[in-house]
Amino acid sequence: MKKFFCLSSLIVGLSLPLVATNCNKITGNQTKPTEPVENIIYEKNLIFQPFFDDLKDSATNEFPSIFVSRNAAQYFISSFIQLVGQLELSKNDQSVTNKNMFLIDHNVWQYENRELDTTNERFNLNYLLNSYGDKHLNQNGKLEVFENTKYLDSSSNTNYLVFPRTVSEIQNYLKEYLDSGVTKFDFYIPDISFTGMDKTVRNWIIKRANKIVILSDGNAQPYKFIRDKYLSWVANQKTFYSKEELTTKWIEFQNSNNDNLKIDWRYFLTLTDKFKIYNLDSSYINALNQDLENKGFGWAKLNINQYPLTPTAFYSYFPEIGENFIQQFNKVNNLDNKTFLDFIVKGQNNYDPNKKNLIFMGSSLFRHNEKDGRWRLSYQQYALDEIRSFFNKVHELYPRNEYNYFFKLHPVYNIDQSVEYINMLLGENSNNYAIILNSQIAWENMLAVDFTNLRKNKSILFDSNKNSKTELYGLQATTTTILSTMTFLKTELKWNDDKVKSFVDIQNFPLSNKFNIVTRDIEYKDDDKGFEANKETMNAVYEYFINSGSFPNQNEWLDMRAFLKRTK
């Protein structure tokens, strides 16, 4: 039976109360294997329990797991923990249907080039194919990885990019399963991919889903997925359903011959056994749900859980296979037997172990112009002038004779482009001090590797007392690496907010007065207007994390003018 809720006025936006909820402090007892393994962190953090429950469920049920990936570091981290974990748990399972398929952007990896040297590549997926069996070559294999439909249908040649664009595309990938009678799958999809795909593809997935696991693209989840696609819709609904009614509608749709869903798919997001939603920091959901309840939208409350940022979390849940899992995860990500210094691609000789570390976290904001190929900063003088003033102040605050100057740029830049870009930012040849990190490796993976080496006193980023030897800085305060680093330090090292600032301080990411920190090619001629516009952008990105106490509020944000006046 439908239920009706009438509003006296339309709700344009949902404001959240300033409720602090620190989920990162929920931990259980330590779990250790009978024979401790060096470098493994044994503490079990119960905040990850739902994530590993889903992993075990997909590894042991009868349904194939289909990873519908996009080129986003956060998705790769969480999905590879799921993928490798499922493969490791199910490797001795003889099921003909409990397999895994990973769809990946064609510009990230190509199946036909899988056997080429991957030493300097982002991923070594061929290692996984060889380890667990390539199902495309051997029916007993456990894994398939594709970036084009041509391997499965000789009459088709569609590159995979972000998500399947048509029903026929996803049908081509799953044709062998469908032809053999498989009717249900476990889908692992990024949040903004699921909302971005054509509704016919989304409906096709819902109709054939045993469950849909929504993994985070990064900072985009709270505002692009939750605010823009969910809360704005909830505010206009007068009809809602009980969980029992929604379950009935789910089953009826899946059993029908109709591919057109009769109700809006977003109703199903409240079915926690069908939709599993994850974020790198789940703390914001408590305040959000309370606000929904206060507004009379209790039916729309969501369950959002947290995924780990390091593979070592797996060990405490599955200690009997934890060592092998971590080895497999590290190998597929080209992290095996690495230290932080192994991620340096240029400027290794500039590193001094007696210095502290300063790491620039770059973005693709000023990448080449897509139309004419020019560097944006070659003609956006308004931005370049401010940026060079920023770096001059950084050099004053952090003298080069005291700090190693690391640069971690966006994956869009190769090594040569990185050197050119850094020199353009600095306005000088930086070869005698710049230390360039591999832009293809996720920052969170670098951090996890160094954290593991901390147990052997081989950390570069921390001292032997687990205190920071490192500070991050940058020009784009909306980068996901800020929140992910904060979450990592709180979760893995149990740091409080004050100690987190010793590693990542939002005041080292000043808001520009001249350009927009998210949208390219916008110039502000009025400094105050530029600051206000960027504060609005920051609020859009971090609103729910601020309200939960997980991210610094705007009282701590600086504009560039204030940063340039800093004395320390």
Backbone torsions as a table, in degrees:
resi	resn	phi	psi	omega
1	MET	NA	133.9	178.1
2	LYS	-74.0	148.0	175.9
3	LYS	-118.2	150.2	-175.8
4	PHE	-122.6	138.2	178.3
5	PHE	-130.7	116.9	-176.2
6	CYS	-98.5	135.6	178.7
7	LEU	-104.0	140.6	177.0
8	SER	-75.0	-22.6	177.4
9	SER	-152.8	154.8	178.3
10	LEU	-71.1	138.8	177.8
11	ILE	-96.7	115.1	-178.9
12	VAL	-79.6	-40.7	-179.6
13	GLY	-145.1	156.0	178.7
14	LEU	-107.3	115.6	178.1
15	SER	-88.3	147.7	-176.3
16	LEU	-110.6	139.2	176.9
17	PRO	-72.0	157.1	179.1
18	LEU	-82.6	76.7	179.6
19	VAL	-105.1	122.5	-179.7
20	ALA	-89.4	124.1	177.7
21	THR	-135.7	111.2	-177.2
22	ASN	-102.7	89.8	-179.5
23	CYS	-71.1	-18.1	-174.5
24	ASN	-68.0	-13.1	-176.2
25	LYS	-89.7	-1.8	-178.5
26	ILE	-82.7	107.6	179.5
27	THR	-133.4	157.7	179.3
28	GLY	-109.0	-163.8	179.0
29	ASN	-75.5	160.1	177.3
30	GLN	-71.7	141.2	176.8
31	THR	-121.4	120.8	-177.7
32	LYS	-122.5	145.3	174.8
33	PRO	-71.9	166.3	-179.4
34	THR	-63.8	-31.6	176.9
35	GLU	-120.9	97.2	-176.0
36	PRO	-54.1	141.6	-179.3
37	VAL	-108.7	132.2	-178.1
38	GLU	-59.2	140.4	174.0
39	ASN	79.2	4.9	179.8
40	ILE	-96.7	135.7	176.6
41	ILE	-90.1	119.7	-168.5
42	TYR	-93.2	-14.4	-173.4
43	GLU	-66.3	130.2	178.5
44	LYS	-89.3	122.3	177.3
45	ASN	-101.0	112.2	-173.5
46	LEU	-67.0	-12.9	178.2
47	ILE	-64.0	-21.1	-179.7
48	PHE	-94.1	1.9	-175.3
49	GLN	-54.5	-48.9	179.8
50	PRO	-59.2	-38.6	-179.6
51	PHE	-61.1	-46.3	-179.2
52	PHE	-76.3	-24.1	171.8
53	ASP	-64.9	-42.3	177.3
54	ASP	-64.7	-39.4	178.3
55	LEU	-59.5	-48.9	-179.0
56	LYS	-65.1	-40.0	179.2
57	ASP	-60.0	-48.3	-179.6
58	SER	-67.1	-29.5	-179.8
59	ALA	-74.6	-21.9	-173.1
60	THR	-116.6	-8.5	178.9
61	ASN	-84.7	-174.6	-174.2
62	GLU	-93.7	1.3	-170.3
63	PHE	-100.9	139.4	174.0
64	PRO	-64.6	144.1	174.5
65	SER	-98.1	124.5	-178.0
66	ILE	-114.6	116.8	-179.2
67	PHE	-98.1	110.9	-177.6
68	VAL	-99.1	83.8	-166.1
69	SER	-84.3	167.4	167.4
70	ARG	-137.9	162.3	-174.8
71	ASN	-78.6	76.3	-178.9
72	ALA	-140.4	130.0	-174.3
73	ALA	-57.8	-42.6	-177.9
74	GLN	-64.0	-39.3	177.9
75	TYR	-65.6	-42.2	-179.4
76	PHE	-62.4	-38.6	179.7
77	ILE	-62.7	-54.8	-175.7
78	SER	-69.7	-37.7	-177.8
79	SER	-72.2	-34.6	177.9
80	PHE	-71.8	-31.8	172.8
81	ILE	-63.2	-43.4	177.4
82	GLN	-64.6	-49.9	-175.6
83	LEU	-61.5	-53.7	-177.7
84	VAL	-65.2	-39.7	178.5
85	GLY	-62.5	-43.3	178.4
86	GLN	-64.6	-43.1	179.4
87	LEU	-62.6	-41.4	-177.8
88	GLU	-68.9	-40.2	179.9
89	LEU	-70.5	-30.6	-173.6
90	SER	-106.2	8.9	-172.0
91	LYS	-62.9	-24.2	178.9
92	ASN	-99.2	3.8	178.7
93	ASP	-80.3	127.9	-177.5
94	GLN	-90.2	9.8	-178.7
95	SER	-57.1	139.6	179.7
96	VAL	-87.2	-8.8	-177.9
97	THR	-114.8	-25.5	-178.2
98	ASN	-79.8	76.9	-177.8
99	LYS	-121.3	-178.1	-179.6
100	ASN	-132.5	139.8	173.2
101	MET	-130.2	132.2	-179.1
102	PHE	-119.5	114.6	176.5
103	LEU	-94.2	129.7	-171.8
104	ILE	-135.9	145.8	-179.2
105	ASP	-54.2	138.6	-176.8
106	HIS	-65.7	-23.2	178.8
107	ASN	-89.1	3.7	176.4
108	VAL	-103.5	-39.7	-175.6
109	TRP	-158.4	145.4	178.9
110	GLN	-128.6	129.1	-178.5
111	TYR	-59.8	-40.0	-176.6
112	GLU	-68.1	-18.1	177.9
113	ASN	-105.2	18.4	-171.1
114	ARG	-62.7	-25.6	-175.4
115	GLU	-94.5	2.9	177.3
116	LEU	-72.7	161.3	-179.7
117	ASP	-60.0	126.9	-177.3
118	THR	-108.5	14.4	-174.7
119	THR	-52.2	-44.1	-177.5
120	ASN	-106.6	16.0	-179.7
121	GLU	-91.2	166.0	-177.9
122	ARG	-70.1	-43.7	-176.9
123	PHE	-133.3	153.2	173.6
124	ASN	-117.3	70.4	-176.8
125	LEU	-71.3	-23.8	177.6
126	ASN	-64.5	-29.5	176.2
127	TYR	-60.4	-43.8	178.1
128	LEU	-65.3	-41.2	179.0
129	LEU	-60.5	-41.2	178.9
130	ASN	-72.1	-35.1	-176.6
131	SER	-71.2	-40.9	-174.1
132	TYR	-111.0	-1.8	177.7
133	GLY	94.8	126.9	178.7
134	ASP	-84.8	105.7	-176.8
135	LYS	-62.4	-25.0	178.9
136	HIS	-66.7	-28.3	-179.8
137	LEU	-101.7	-22.7	-176.1
138	ASN	-144.7	120.6	-176.7
139	GLN	-59.9	-21.7	178.1
140	ASN	-82.8	-6.2	178.7
141	GLY	-66.0	157.4	-175.6
142	LYS	-102.6	-10.7	-169.7
143	LEU	-140.3	143.3	169.2
144	GLU	-130.7	140.9	176.5
145	VAL	-132.1	124.1	-176.7
146	PHE	-137.1	151.4	173.9
147	GLU	-128.2	5.4	-179.4
148	ASN	-155.7	147.7	-178.9
149	THR	-76.3	-11.5	-172.7
150	LYS	-63.7	-25.1	-178.7
151	TYR	-72.9	-18.4	-176.7
152	LEU	-110.8	-19.7	-179.5
153	ASP	-145.7	108.2	-175.2
154	SER	-63.4	-19.3	179.7
155	SER	-88.8	-1.6	-177.8
156	SER	-117.1	150.2	178.7
157	ASN	-152.4	69.5	-177.2
158	THR	-112.6	118.6	176.3
159	ASN	-70.0	138.2	174.5
160	TYR	-79.7	132.1	178.7
161	LEU	-147.3	107.2	174.6
162	VAL	74.9	-52.6	176.0
163	PHE	-165.5	161.8	178.0
164	PRO	-61.6	133.3	-175.6
165	ARG	-87.8	-23.5	-178.3
166	THR	-137.4	162.3	175.7
167	VAL	-62.7	-39.4	-178.7
168	SER	-63.2	-32.3	178.9
169	GLU	-65.1	-49.5	-179.3
170	ILE	-70.0	-30.8	175.6
171	GLN	-64.6	-36.6	177.9
172	ASN	-62.0	-43.2	179.9
173	TYR	-65.0	-36.3	-174.0
174	LEU	-102.2	10.9	-173.5
175	LYS	-55.1	-44.8	-177.3
176	GLU	-62.0	-40.9	176.7
177	TYR	-65.1	-47.5	-177.4
178	LEU	-62.1	-42.1	-179.9
179	ASP	-65.7	-26.8	-178.8
180	SER	-89.1	2.3	175.2
181	GLY	99.8	3.0	176.8
182	VAL	-71.3	127.7	-176.3
183	THR	-116.4	-11.0	-177.1
184	LYS	-133.2	146.9	-179.1
185	PHE	-139.3	156.0	166.5
186	ASP	-95.6	115.4	-178.9
187	PHE	-100.9	133.0	176.4
188	TYR	-115.9	107.3	-167.6
189	ILE	-131.6	138.8	174.0
190	PRO	-65.1	147.3	-176.6
191	ASP	-54.1	-53.8	-174.6
192	ILE	-78.2	-11.5	171.0
193	SER	-74.2	-40.9	-177.8
194	PHE	-65.6	-38.0	177.8
195	THR	-77.6	-25.2	-175.3
196	GLY	-84.4	-21.5	-176.1
197	MET	-74.1	158.8	178.1
198	ASP	-59.7	143.7	-175.3
199	LYS	-63.1	-26.7	178.3
200	THR	-67.3	-36.8	177.1
201	VAL	-70.7	-43.5	179.5
202	ARG	-61.8	-44.7	178.4
203	ASN	-63.0	-38.3	179.0
204	TRP	-61.4	-41.5	179.6
205	ILE	-66.8	-46.7	179.7
206	ILE	-58.9	-40.7	-177.8
207	LYS	-63.9	-26.7	-175.1
208	ARG	-114.9	19.4	-176.0
209	ALA	-96.1	126.7	163.8
210	ASN	-73.0	-42.3	171.5
211	LYS	-156.7	156.6	177.2
212	ILE	-121.0	115.9	-179.3
213	VAL	-99.9	114.3	-178.7
214	ILE	-92.1	113.5	178.4
215	LEU	-103.1	155.1	-171.5
216	SER	-82.0	139.7	170.1
217	ASP	-80.1	-17.0	-176.5
218	GLY	132.9	-136.6	-179.1
219	ASN	-65.5	-13.5	-174.9
220	ALA	-69.6	-23.9	-172.7
221	GLN	-57.9	-52.2	-174.7
222	PRO	-63.6	-31.0	-176.7
223	TYR	-105.5	-38.1	179.8
224	LYS	-81.0	-39.2	-178.1
225	PHE	-88.2	-51.4	-175.4
226	ILE	-78.9	-56.9	-175.0
227	ARG	-70.0	-55.2	-171.6
228	ASP	-74.1	-36.6	-173.9
229	LYS	-102.1	-20.6	-176.8
230	TYR	-112.3	-59.5	-176.0
231	LEU	-62.4	-38.7	178.5
232	SER	-63.9	-31.6	176.5
233	TRP	-75.2	-45.9	-179.7
234	VAL	-54.9	-42.8	-174.9
235	ALA	-60.2	-21.0	-177.8
236	ASN	-104.6	7.2	-177.4
237	GLN	-92.8	132.7	174.0
238	LYS	-108.6	-12.1	-179.6
239	THR	-113.1	134.9	174.0
240	PHE	-145.6	168.4	-171.9
241	TYR	-130.1	154.7	173.6
242	SER	-74.5	165.3	177.6
243	LYS	-60.0	-39.0	-179.3
244	GLU	-64.7	-41.9	179.1
245	GLU	-65.7	-40.0	179.1
246	LEU	-66.6	-39.4	177.8
247	THR	-62.0	-41.4	177.6
248	THR	-62.5	-43.3	179.8
249	LYS	-66.3	-36.5	176.5
250	TRP	-60.5	-49.7	-178.1
251	ILE	-64.9	-43.2	-180.0
252	GLU	-61.4	-42.2	179.2
253	PHE	-64.0	-44.1	-178.8
254	GLN	-66.9	-29.6	-178.4
255	ASN	-90.7	-7.7	-177.0
256	SER	-83.2	169.5	175.2
257	ASN	-94.1	6.4	-175.4
258	ASN	-103.5	128.2	178.4
259	ASP	-92.3	2.4	178.4
260	ASN	-96.0	115.1	-179.8
261	LEU	-73.4	128.9	-173.1
262	LYS	-82.0	-22.0	175.5
263	ILE	-116.5	163.5	179.8
264	ASP	-65.5	134.4	-176.1
265	TRP	-60.5	-23.9	-176.4
266	ARG	-67.5	-21.2	173.3
267	TYR	-57.8	-35.6	-174.9
268	PHE	-71.5	-14.6	179.9
269	LEU	-61.3	-20.5	179.6
270	THR	-84.4	-7.0	177.4
271	LEU	-83.6	98.7	-171.6
272	THR	-71.8	-14.5	175.9
273	ASP	-89.4	-10.5	179.9
274	LYS	-107.6	-41.0	177.3
275	PHE	-112.9	124.4	176.4
276	LYS	-116.0	117.8	-174.6
277	ILE	-112.0	133.2	-177.3
278	TYR	-130.3	149.8	175.2
279	ASN	-141.1	160.2	178.3
280	LEU	-67.8	-22.9	174.8
281	ASP	-141.1	108.7	-174.1
282	SER	-90.6	2.6	-171.4
283	SER	-62.8	-25.7	-174.7
284	TYR	-68.7	-19.1	-172.4
285	ILE	-69.6	-28.8	-177.6
286	ASN	-65.2	-47.2	178.2
287	ALA	-66.1	-38.5	-180.0
288	LEU	-63.7	-45.7	180.0
289	ASN	-65.1	-37.1	178.2
290	GLN	-63.7	-38.7	178.8
291	ASP	-67.0	-40.6	176.0
292	LEU	-59.4	-42.9	178.5
293	GLU	-62.1	-45.2	-179.1
294	ASN	-63.8	-31.0	-178.5
295	LYS	-85.1	-2.9	-178.9
296	GLY	89.8	14.6	179.6
297	PHE	-110.7	39.5	-178.8
298	GLY	-57.5	-28.3	179.4
299	TRP	-64.3	-21.0	-173.5
300	ALA	-96.0	3.3	-178.7
301	LYS	-60.8	142.8	-176.4
302	LEU	-113.4	159.5	174.8
303	ASN	-113.6	109.3	179.5
304	ILE	-117.9	126.1	-178.6
305	ASN	-112.9	177.4	-171.0
306	GLN	-114.0	140.8	173.7
307	TYR	-106.4	154.7	-179.2
308	PRO	-77.9	153.3	177.2
309	LEU	-98.5	-1.1	179.3
310	THR	-135.9	141.5	-179.5
311	PRO	-67.8	-17.0	-178.4
312	THR	-62.7	-22.2	178.3
313	ALA	-60.8	-30.4	180.0
314	PHE	-59.4	-36.3	-172.7
315	TYR	-60.0	-40.2	-176.0
316	SER	-71.0	-20.2	178.4
317	TYR	-92.0	-32.2	-178.4
318	PHE	-133.4	66.0	-173.5
319	PRO	-61.4	-26.2	-177.0
320	GLU	-69.0	-24.0	178.4
321	ILE	-123.9	8.8	-173.9
322	GLY	-60.6	-41.5	-178.2
323	GLU	-62.7	-46.2	-178.6
324	ASN	-66.9	-38.0	177.7
325	PHE	-58.3	-47.9	-177.4
326	ILE	-63.5	-39.2	176.7
327	GLN	-61.6	-44.6	-179.2
328	GLN	-65.9	-44.0	179.1
329	PHE	-60.2	-45.5	-179.1
330	ASN	-65.1	-36.6	-178.9
331	LYS	-70.3	-40.9	-179.3
332	VAL	-68.3	-26.0	178.1
333	ASN	-97.0	8.1	-178.1
334	ASN	55.2	44.6	179.6
335	LEU	-113.6	-0.5	-171.1
336	ASP	-63.0	129.7	177.3
337	ASN	56.0	33.9	-178.3
338	LYS	-99.7	153.2	163.8
339	THR	-115.2	171.4	-178.9
340	PHE	-58.3	-35.9	-178.1
341	LEU	-67.7	-21.9	178.1
342	ASP	-69.4	-13.7	179.2
343	PHE	-86.5	-2.1	177.7
344	ILE	-74.9	127.5	177.7
345	VAL	-106.8	-15.1	177.2
346	LYS	-159.7	135.9	177.9
347	GLY	93.7	21.9	-178.9
348	GLN	-56.1	-38.5	-177.7
349	ASN	-70.7	-10.8	178.7
350	ASN	-83.4	-9.0	-178.5
351	TYR	-77.6	134.4	177.8
352	ASP	-125.8	114.1	-177.0
353	PRO	-64.2	-14.6	-179.7
354	ASN	-86.8	-6.6	179.1
355	LYS	-96.4	160.3	168.4
356	LYS	-80.8	173.8	-173.7
357	ASN	-117.7	139.3	173.8
358	LEU	-125.8	124.6	-174.1
359	ILE	-121.9	119.1	176.0
360	PHE	-82.4	123.5	178.2
361	MET	-98.6	106.6	-174.4
362	GLY	-88.0	174.2	178.5
363	SER	-141.9	-178.9	178.4
364	SER	-99.6	16.4	-173.3
365	LEU	-57.4	-37.3	-176.4
366	PHE	-111.9	31.3	179.2
367	ARG	-61.8	173.0	179.7
368	HIS	-56.1	145.4	173.2
369	ASN	-63.4	129.4	-175.4
370	GLU	-65.8	-24.5	-175.9
371	LYS	-87.4	-45.9	-174.5
372	ASP	-115.2	-2.7	174.9
373	GLY	80.0	0.3	-179.3
374	ARG	-76.5	149.2	169.8
375	TRP	-64.0	133.5	179.5
376	ARG	-59.4	-38.1	-177.6
377	LEU	-71.8	-8.3	177.2
378	SER	-75.2	-17.6	178.9
379	TYR	-131.8	-3.4	176.3
380	GLN	-100.4	72.5	-174.2
381	GLN	-62.8	-32.3	180.0
382	TYR	-59.3	-36.8	178.9
383	ALA	-78.7	-42.8	-176.4
384	LEU	-62.2	-40.5	-179.9
385	ASP	-61.6	-44.4	-179.7
386	GLU	-66.8	-40.5	-179.0
387	ILE	-63.3	-42.3	179.9
388	ARG	-68.9	-32.8	173.7
389	SER	-64.8	-37.6	177.9
390	PHE	-61.0	-48.8	-178.5
391	PHE	-68.4	-33.9	175.6
392	ASN	-61.3	-41.0	178.0
393	LYS	-68.6	-38.5	177.3
394	VAL	-59.6	-44.5	179.4
395	HIS	-63.8	-30.7	177.4
396	GLU	-73.0	-42.3	-177.9
397	LEU	-75.3	-31.6	-176.5
398	TYR	-128.0	82.2	-175.0
399	PRO	-56.5	141.3	-177.0
400	ARG	-67.5	-20.0	177.2
401	ASN	-80.9	-3.3	178.4
402	GLU	-116.5	-16.8	-173.7
403	TYR	-130.6	139.5	166.9
404	ASN	-78.8	127.7	-177.6
405	TYR	-96.8	93.4	176.6
406	PHE	-88.2	151.1	175.4
407	PHE	-131.6	119.0	176.0
408	LYS	-112.7	102.9	-175.2
409	LEU	-96.3	174.1	179.9
410	HIS	-71.0	148.0	-179.5
411	PRO	-59.2	-14.2	-179.5
412	VAL	-66.0	-20.0	-176.7
413	TYR	-99.9	128.7	171.3
414	ASN	-82.6	-176.3	-173.8
415	ILE	-62.9	-49.2	-178.8
416	ASP	-61.9	-41.5	178.5
417	GLN	-66.1	-35.5	178.8
418	SER	-61.4	-45.8	179.5
419	VAL	-61.5	-46.9	-179.3
420	GLU	-62.4	-42.8	-178.2
421	TYR	-65.9	-44.9	-179.8
422	ILE	-62.5	-44.0	178.6
423	ASN	-62.8	-34.2	177.8
424	MET	-67.9	-42.1	178.5
425	LEU	-61.6	-43.2	-173.7
426	LEU	-82.9	-23.7	-177.2
427	GLY	75.1	23.1	-179.8
428	GLU	-160.7	165.4	174.4
429	ASN	-75.9	119.8	-173.8
430	SER	-102.8	12.0	-174.0
431	ASN	-59.3	-25.4	-175.6
432	ASN	-88.0	0.3	177.1
433	TYR	-146.2	-21.5	-178.0
434	ALA	-71.2	136.4	176.0
435	ILE	-120.2	108.7	-171.9
436	ILE	-97.4	124.7	178.3
437	LEU	-89.5	156.0	-179.7
438	ASN	-62.4	114.6	-176.6
439	SER	-70.6	-17.2	-177.6
440	GLN	-80.9	-17.2	-179.1
441	ILE	-92.7	130.1	179.8
442	ALA	-60.8	136.7	178.0
443	TRP	-55.1	-41.5	-177.9
444	GLU	-62.9	-32.1	176.0
445	ASN	-71.0	-38.6	175.2
446	MET	-61.0	-43.8	179.9
447	LEU	-63.1	-41.4	180.0
448	ALA	-65.3	-39.8	178.2
449	VAL	-62.7	-45.4	-179.3
450	ASP	-66.9	-35.3	177.9
451	PHE	-63.4	-40.8	177.0
452	THR	-64.0	-41.2	179.5
453	ASN	-70.0	-15.4	176.2
454	LEU	-60.5	-30.2	179.6
455	ARG	-68.9	-20.4	178.8
456	LYS	-105.5	11.9	-177.0
457	ASN	57.8	35.7	178.0
458	LYS	-116.8	19.8	-179.8
459	SER	-71.5	145.1	174.1
460	ILE	-97.5	-31.9	-172.3
461	LEU	-90.7	-19.3	-177.6
462	PHE	-127.9	155.4	174.8
463	ASP	-88.9	-178.8	-174.3
464	SER	-67.5	-15.9	177.7
465	ASN	-96.2	12.5	179.3
466	LYS	65.7	28.4	173.6
467	ASN	-98.5	158.6	-175.6
468	SER	-72.7	135.6	168.3
469	LYS	-112.3	13.4	-166.1
470	THR	-139.1	145.8	170.4
471	GLU	-133.0	139.6	176.1
472	LEU	-97.2	152.8	174.9
473	TYR	-154.4	165.9	-179.6
474	GLY	176.9	-176.0	-176.2
475	LEU	-109.0	-6.1	-177.0
476	GLN	-128.1	97.9	-175.6
477	ALA	-73.1	-4.3	178.5
478	THR	-93.3	0.4	-179.5
479	THR	-61.8	137.7	-178.7
480	THR	-60.9	-25.3	-176.3
481	THR	-63.1	-23.4	177.5
482	ILE	-67.4	-54.2	-179.3
483	LEU	-65.5	-40.1	-178.7
484	SER	-65.6	-37.0	178.0
485	THR	-68.2	-43.2	176.6
486	MET	-58.4	-46.7	-179.2
487	THR	-63.4	-42.3	179.1
488	PHE	-59.4	-47.5	-177.3
489	LEU	-65.5	-37.4	178.8
490	LYS	-71.7	-39.9	-175.1
491	THR	-77.9	-46.9	-172.8
492	GLU	-88.3	-36.6	-178.3
493	LEU	-105.3	-4.6	178.4
494	LYS	60.0	34.9	178.6
495	TRP	-76.4	147.3	172.1
496	ASN	-87.1	176.5	-174.5
497	ASP	-60.2	-39.0	-179.0
498	ASP	-65.1	-41.2	-179.3
499	LYS	-71.4	-33.3	177.0
500	VAL	-56.7	-36.1	-178.7
501	LYS	-63.1	-21.4	178.0
502	SER	-70.2	-15.0	179.9
503	PHE	-111.9	-47.6	179.5
504	VAL	-135.7	108.8	-177.8
505	ASP	-113.2	124.4	-177.2
506	ILE	-59.6	-21.8	179.7
507	GLN	-75.1	-6.6	171.7
508	ASN	-90.3	6.0	176.4
509	PHE	-126.5	68.5	-175.5
510	PRO	-64.8	150.3	179.6
511	LEU	-86.4	130.5	-176.1
512	SER	-65.4	147.2	170.3
513	ASN	-96.0	-8.2	-171.0
514	LYS	-113.5	-29.1	-176.5
515	PHE	-137.8	158.7	177.9
516	ASN	-80.1	134.6	-173.2
517	ILE	-82.0	-1.9	177.1
518	VAL	-122.2	-46.0	-175.5
519	THR	-94.3	125.9	-177.6
520	ARG	-69.6	153.9	166.9
521	ASP	68.6	25.7	175.0
522	ILE	-107.4	125.8	178.9
523	GLU	-109.8	136.4	174.0
524	TYR	-110.2	119.7	179.5
525	LYS	-85.9	-19.4	176.5
526	ASP	-105.4	119.2	-175.8
527	ASP	-60.3	-39.6	-179.6
528	ASP	-65.4	-41.3	179.7
529	LYS	-66.5	-36.5	177.3
530	GLY	-63.3	-43.7	178.9
531	PHE	-63.3	-45.8	-179.2
532	GLU	-63.4	-40.6	179.3
533	ALA	-63.2	-40.7	-179.7
534	ASN	-74.0	-29.2	173.0
535	LYS	-65.8	-39.1	176.7
536	GLU	-62.3	-40.3	177.4
537	THR	-62.8	-44.3	178.9
538	MET	-61.7	-42.7	178.6
539	ASN	-63.6	-37.7	178.7
540	ALA	-63.5	-38.9	-177.2
541	VAL	-77.5	-42.0	-168.4
542	TYR	-110.3	3.7	-173.3
543	GLU	-46.0	-50.5	-173.6
544	TYR	-74.2	-30.0	176.1
545	PHE	-73.4	-35.1	176.3
546	ILE	-64.6	-45.5	-177.6
547	ASN	-66.2	-22.5	178.5
548	SER	-93.9	-2.2	-179.9
549	GLY	82.9	12.3	-176.9
550	SER	-91.8	-9.8	-177.1
551	PHE	-142.3	144.0	-179.0
552	PRO	-58.4	138.4	178.8
553	ASN	-81.1	175.6	-169.6
554	GLN	-68.9	-11.3	174.0
555	ASN	-64.1	-20.8	-179.3
556	GLU	-97.1	-6.5	-178.2
557	TRP	-80.2	141.6	176.0
558	LEU	-112.9	146.6	166.1
559	ASP	-91.2	173.0	-174.3
560	MET	-63.6	-34.6	179.9
561	ARG	-60.4	-43.0	179.9
562	ALA	-68.8	-38.2	179.7
563	PHE	-62.6	-40.9	-177.4
564	LEU	-68.8	-11.9	177.2
565	LYS	-97.4	-2.8	-177.8
566	ARG	-63.6	146.3	172.4
567	THR	-106.3	-17.6	171.5
568	LYS	-172.6	NA	NA
